[in-house]
Amino acid sequence: MDVFVTSTQKVFYQIPSEIAALLCNALPSVFQRYEKPAPPPVDPSWKVVKFLSGKLALQYQHGAFTSWFQSSPEKIPQFEKTLPADASKCPENVLREYTAKYVPCDPANL
């Protein structure tokens, strides 16, 4: 168990549970059980990226989930449907940037 000392504002980690419980119960104004704060929620992000190969992509990222889109801007609504249900839509400014930079692929160069 982790124990917080109120007078010094220090946390002592991995104290044996029996000793920590004894300290917290005997001197509750001095020792408290420490609970790590939850990490702040991660906001989803959209951005236009260019790979080392020079190809342009639209990137959606939310936490550890990342998805890439490399097609014409008209197909972005279909791409958004493939994302998790709680995913946000592509912001207008990112959509405009992707549309402005997008160059159709020439099948002869594949």
Secondary structure as a PSIPRED ss2 file (coil, helix, strand):
# PSIPRED VFORMAT (PSIPRED V4.0)

   1 M C   1.000  0.000  0.000
   2 D C   1.000  0.000  0.000
   3 V E   0.000  0.000  1.000
   4 F E   0.000  0.000  1.000
   5 V E   0.000  0.000  1.000
   6 T C   1.000  0.000  0.000
   7 S C   1.000  0.000  0.000
   8 T C   1.000  0.000  0.000
   9 Q C   1.000  0.000  0.000
  10 K E   0.000  0.000  1.000
  11 V E   0.000  0.000  1.000
  12 F E   0.000  0.000  1.000
  13 Y C   1.000  0.000  0.000
  14 Q C   1.000  0.000  0.000
  15 I C   1.000  0.000  0.000
  16 P C   1.000  0.000  0.000
  17 S H   0.000  1.000  0.000
  18 E H   0.000  1.000  0.000
  19 I H   0.000  1.000  0.000
  20 A H   0.000  1.000  0.000
  21 A H   0.000  1.000  0.000
  22 L H   0.000  1.000  0.000
  23 L H   0.000  1.000  0.000
  24 C H   0.000  1.000  0.000
  25 N H   0.000  1.000  0.000
  26 A H   0.000  1.000  0.000
  27 L C   1.000  0.000  0.000
  28 P C   1.000  0.000  0.000
  29 S C   1.000  0.000  0.000
  30 V C   1.000  0.000  0.000
  31 F E   0.000  0.000  1.000
  32 Q E   0.000  0.000  1.000
  33 R E   0.000  0.000  1.000
  34 Y C   1.000  0.000  0.000
  35 E C   1.000  0.000  0.000
  36 K C   1.000  0.000  0.000
  37 P C   1.000  0.000  0.000
  38 A C   1.000  0.000  0.000
  39 P C   1.000  0.000  0.000
  40 P C   1.000  0.000  0.000
  41 P C   1.000  0.000  0.000
  42 V C   1.000  0.000  0.000
  43 D C   1.000  0.000  0.000
  44 P C   1.000  0.000  0.000
  45 S E   0.000  0.000  1.000
  46 W E   0.000  0.000  1.000
  47 K E   0.000  0.000  1.000
  48 V E   0.000  0.000  1.000
  49 V E   0.000  0.000  1.000
  50 K E   0.000  0.000  1.000
  51 F C   1.000  0.000  0.000
  52 L C   1.000  0.000  0.000
  53 S C   1.000  0.000  0.000
  54 G C   1.000  0.000  0.000
  55 K C   1.000  0.000  0.000
  56 L E   0.000  0.000  1.000
  57 A E   0.000  0.000  1.000
  58 L E   0.000  0.000  1.000
  59 Q E   0.000  0.000  1.000
  60 Y E   0.000  0.000  1.000
  61 Q E   0.000  0.000  1.000
  62 H E   0.000  0.000  1.000
  63 G C   1.000  0.000  0.000
  64 A C   1.000  0.000  0.000
  65 F E   0.000  0.000  1.000
  66 T E   0.000  0.000  1.000
  67 S E   0.000  0.000  1.000
  68 W E   0.000  0.000  1.000
  69 F E   0.000  0.000  1.000
  70 Q C   1.000  0.000  0.000
  71 S C   1.000  0.000  0.000
  72 S C   1.000  0.000  0.000
  73 P H   0.000  1.000  0.000
  74 E H   0.000  1.000  0.000
  75 K H   0.000  1.000  0.000
  76 I H   0.000  1.000  0.000
  77 P H   0.000  1.000  0.000
  78 Q H   0.000  1.000  0.000
  79 F H   0.000  1.000  0.000
  80 E H   0.000  1.000  0.000
  81 K H   0.000  1.000  0.000
  82 T H   0.000  1.000  0.000
  83 L C   1.000  0.000  0.000
  84 P C   1.000  0.000  0.000
  85 A C   1.000  0.000  0.000
  86 D C   1.000  0.000  0.000
  87 A C   1.000  0.000  0.000
  88 S C   1.000  0.000  0.000
  89 K C   1.000  0.000  0.000
  90 C C   1.000  0.000  0.000
  91 P C   1.000  0.000  0.000
  92 E H   0.000  1.000  0.000
  93 N H   0.000  1.000  0.000
  94 V H   0.000  1.000  0.000
  95 L H   0.000  1.000  0.000
  96 R H   0.000  1.000  0.000
  97 E H   0.000  1.000  0.000
  98 Y H   0.000  1.000  0.000
  99 T H   0.000  1.000  0.000
 100 A H   0.000  1.000  0.000
 101 K H   0.000  1.000  0.000
 102 Y C   1.000  0.000  0.000
 103 V C   1.000  0.000  0.000
 104 P C   1.000  0.000  0.000
 105 C C   1.000  0.000  0.000
 106 D C   1.000  0.000  0.000
 107 P H   0.000  1.000  0.000
 108 A H   0.000  1.000  0.000
 109 N H   0.000  1.000  0.000
 110 L C   1.000  0.000  0.000
